[in-house]
Amino acid sequence: MGSRTDEVRSGAEGVVRHWRAYGPLDLHPILVHAMEAFNEHGYHGTSVRAIAARVGVTVPALYYHFENKQALLATLLETSIKDVLDRCRAAAEEAGDDPLARFRGMVESIVLSMAHRRRLAFLDTEIRSLEPENRARYVALRDYLEHMLLDTVEAGRARGVFTTPIPADAVRAVLVMCQGVANWFRADGPLSAEEVAERHVLLCLGTVGHRS
């Protein structure tokens, strides 16, 4: 089991050297083809045989690396959210104790992840296809991200930096706004990932009641 884990770890493995830096997506070839198939046809519209054909291996060979199709989806989703969390933590640590700087960095890191890892982040729409145990593990990771943001907003409220009277709702709105970037961003569009992130920071600051 340990060797299989080593094979599927993404570029998020270990310490993120700099949370704004994005290289090529480092995934096992089976995961890459599964991700593309799920994006094109949906989880339920994709068979293990179809994924194996894309990779150029037999179905038994695919099962040697991954137990089943559910394992592919769960691995992809957990790889995605763990990468976001790693980068978000790095952005928060870089900002220090200033809640405004922390919030700006965390929002920027999430939006950059949605833009630069769009095909991977888009799979969040397939959370409904996760089996209960896998879903619970993934939701716990998403909840951790939400709590990181909420703690920062609450710290900002205590210092008078943020004025929203409904911090939990504001944070959920911020996350929905940021995660939505994966649905529409295009690398060849009119705005770069960095420009989209900059605009979302401004939008999210307004959502939590920052008075610039």
ZIBEL-V833346 format. One line per field, one symbol per residue. ss: DSSP state (2 for helix, 1 for strand, 0 for the rest). psi: psi as a letter, one per 40 degrees, with the letter a starting at -180 (. if undefined). A space follows every 10 residues. Layout:
ss=???
psi=???
//
This chain:
ss=0222222200 0000000000 0000000022 2222222222 2000000222 2222200022 2222200022 2222222222 2222222222 2222200022 2222222222 2222220222 2222222220 0222222222 2222222222 2222222200 0100002222 2222222220 2222000000 0022222222 2222222001 00
psi=dddddddeia eehahhdhee hhaihgihdd dddddddddd eideehiddd dddddfiidd ddeddhdadd dddddddddd dddddddddd dddddaehdd dddddddddd ddddddfddd ddedeedeei iddddddddd dddddddddd ddddddddee diehegdddd ddddddddde dddeihdead iidddddddd dddddddefh g.
//
